[in-house]
């Protein structure tokens, strides 16, 4: 991604009040929650500020959804490399105090 594309994603993340990492579900929930705060049909009045905020939220949501849809993850392990189940588990849950090896320390 280019620097400009990352800037759009970062601006969208900030406007939707998301952390540095978010799931698609979290993006959708944040977008819907903020739309409920600013949508004129739900608030009862329409102002230029609200209309601009709704347009901004929609633009940010669209940018984040396009960003998320561009990611592709391998569903098959590389031919020259076997995945050790222990390594797979530790990569995903190794730091988790409940599931990681270091629990109780």
Phi, psi and omega in degrees: 000149179277168180297322179294320178294320177295324179296319178298315180296317180294318177298319179296318179300317181291317181296323179276001176060047179258158176283189180289338176232139179207148175274167177298323178298320179293322178297314180297316180296317180296317179298312181295320180297315180290325177297323178295328179288327189248348184291129184297331179292331181266331181276328177103351178215157180238131176231165179296325180294317179295317180298319178294321179294317178298316178298319179295317178298316180294318178298317179294316179300314179299316180298316180293322179293320177295320178299315181293325181287342181280342182285135175235134177244147179290134179257356179231135179293152177301149184296325185271003185223129176260143180268122176281127181304323179297317178295318179301314181297314183292326177298324184266324188234008187302324182270351181291125183295335181278318187254343184284167180292330186277019183291145180088355179270000000 
